[in-house]
Amino acid sequence: MMVRTNLRGVLYGIAAGALLLPGCILIRTTEHRITINDDGSGEAVLRLIDLRSDETVDSLVQRDFRIMLSSYEREGAENFQREGRTITSKKLYTRGDTLYAEIAYTFGNLMAIEGLHVTEEDLYVVVPEGREVVRTNGRVTSWLGEAHRIVWSRETRRILFQIREKTLPPSTSLARLYRETE
């Protein structure tokens, strides 16, 4: 199932409140790079790769794009702040026919990273059924049903993982519309 939320569910773990997007924005791939300080604070970069609309009619795709841009500019920082994170930079850019969003942020403690599970021994993220791990510096283990976990030891100071949807429903890339605004 393709993710269709305001990104809180999109990220299935880390930094889920990065943006408020309308319910019909799809994200093919998410990449997370997190650096953890000894005191549990740190910084991270979240990269959303291949932003798309689930609409196929041009006027509706344009509407989704306008709503996404508006949300990206306004509500994203407020959501992050409520969750204990502070956005330090963000940018949208294209490569070919793909639209990317990149958000850098800081956090005061590990509990501020939405979806990161913290135990005495491990840190882990659950990758639900329908998504696959593209790359990681953690250890991938089976979880419930078709889901997986990416696990790091509690002493890990750099976390990297990239996950993507296994299949995409009919959708339209937003890269063309973004290029038109540049």
C-alpha positions in Angstrom: 0.0 0.0 0.0 1.4 3.4 -0.9 1.7 5.9 1.9 -1.0 8.6 1.7 -0.7 10.8 4.8 0.7 14.0 6.1 4.1 12.3 6.4 3.6 11.3 10.0 2.8 7.8 8.6 5.1 8.1 5.6 8.3 7.8 7.4 7.3 4.8 9.5 9.7 5.9 12.1 12.2 8.6 12.0 11.2 12.3 11.7 7.7 11.6 10.5 6.3 15.1 11.0 8.7 16.7 8.5 6.0 18.2 6.3 2.3 18.4 6.3 1.3 17.2 2.9 -2.2 16.6 1.6 -3.6 13.2 1.8 -2.8 12.4 -1.9 0.9 13.0 -2.0 2.9 9.9 -2.4 6.6 9.4 -1.5 8.5 6.6 -3.2 11.6 6.6 -1.1 12.8 8.0 2.3 16.4 8.3 3.4 17.4 9.1 7.0 20.9 10.1 8.1 21.1 10.7 11.9 24.0 11.7 14.0 23.6 11.1 17.7 25.7 12.9 20.3 26.8 11.2 23.6 24.0 13.0 25.5 21.3 11.7 23.1 20.9 15.0 21.2 21.9 15.2 17.6 21.1 16.2 14.1 19.6 14.5 11.1 18.8 14.9 7.4 15.6 13.4 6.0 15.5 13.1 2.2 12.1 12.4 0.6 12.7 11.0 -2.9 10.1 11.0 -5.7 7.3 13.2 -4.5 4.2 12.3 -6.5 0.4 13.0 -6.7 -2.0 10.1 -6.8 -4.1 12.2 -9.2 -3.8 11.8 -13.0 -5.9 14.8 -14.1 -3.6 17.8 -14.6 -5.8 20.3 -12.7 -5.9 18.0 -9.6 -2.2 17.3 -9.8 -1.6 21.1 -9.8 -3.9 21.5 -6.8 -2.0 18.8 -4.9 1.3 20.5 -5.8 0.1 24.0 -4.6 -1.1 22.5 -1.3 2.2 20.6 -0.9 4.2 23.8 -1.4 2.1 25.7 1.0 2.3 23.1 3.7 6.1 22.7 3.1 6.6 26.4 3.7 4.4 26.8 6.7 3.3 23.9 8.9 6.3 21.7 8.7 8.4 23.7 11.1 5.5 24.0 13.6 5.1 20.2 13.6 8.8 19.6 14.1 8.9 22.1 17.0 6.0 20.4 18.8 7.8 17.1 18.5 11.1 18.5 20.0 12.9 19.0 16.7 14.1 22.1 15.1 14.5 22.5 11.3 17.8 24.0 10.4 17.4 23.9 6.6 15.1 22.6 3.9 15.1 22.5 0.2 13.2 21.1 -2.8 15.1 20.2 -5.9 14.8 18.0 -9.0 17.0 15.4 -10.7 15.6 14.4 -14.0 11.9 13.6 -13.5 12.2 13.2 -9.8 11.3 15.7 -7.1 13.2 15.6 -3.8 12.6 17.3 -0.5 15.5 17.5 2.0 15.0 18.6 5.6 17.9 19.0 8.1 17.0 19.2 11.7 18.3 19.0 15.3 16.8 17.1 18.2 17.3 17.3 22.0 16.9 13.6 22.8 16.3 10.3 21.0 12.6 10.3 22.1 12.0 13.3 19.8 12.7 11.2 16.8 9.3 9.9 15.9 9.2 6.1 15.2 12.7 5.4 16.6 12.3 2.8 19.3 14.8 3.0 22.1 15.5 0.1 24.5 18.3 -0.4 26.9 20.3 -2.5 24.4 19.1 -1.3 20.9 17.7 1.4 18.7 15.3 0.2 16.0 12.9 1.3 13.3 10.0 -0.9 12.0 9.7 -1.1 8.2 6.1 -2.2 7.5 4.9 -4.7 4.9 4.8 -3.1 1.4 8.2 -1.3 1.9 11.7 -2.6 1.5 15.1 -1.6 2.9 17.3 -0.3 0.1 20.3 0.3 2.3 21.3 0.7 5.9 24.2 0.6 8.3 22.0 -1.3 10.7 21.0 -5.0 10.9 17.8 -6.0 9.1 15.7 -8.6 11.0 12.3 -10.2 10.3 9.5 -8.8 12.3 5.7 -9.5 12.4 4.3 -10.8 9.2 6.1 -9.3 6.2 7.5 -6.4 8.3 11.1 -5.9 9.2 13.1 -4.1 11.8 16.4 -2.2 11.3 18.4 -2.5 14.5 21.4 -0.6 15.8 23.2 -1.1 19.1 22.6 1.6 21.7 26.1 2.9 21.3 25.6 3.7 17.6 26.3 7.3 16.8 25.5 7.4 13.1 22.2 5.8 11.7 21.6 5.5 8.0 18.7 3.9 6.3 16.8 4.2 3.0 13.4 2.5 2.5 11.0 2.5 -0.5 7.6 1.4 -1.6 7.7 -2.0 -3.3 5.1 -0.9 -5.8 3.6 2.4 -6.9 0.0 2.9 -7.8 -0.8 5.1 -10.8 0.6 8.6 -10.0 2.2 11.7 -11.4 5.6 13.0 -10.6 5.6 16.6 -9.2 9.1 17.4 -10.6 7.7 19.1 -13.8 5.6 21.5 -11.7 8.4 22.3 -9.4 10.8 23.0 -12.3 8.1 25.4 -13.7 8.3 27.5 -10.4 12.1 27.9 -10.5 
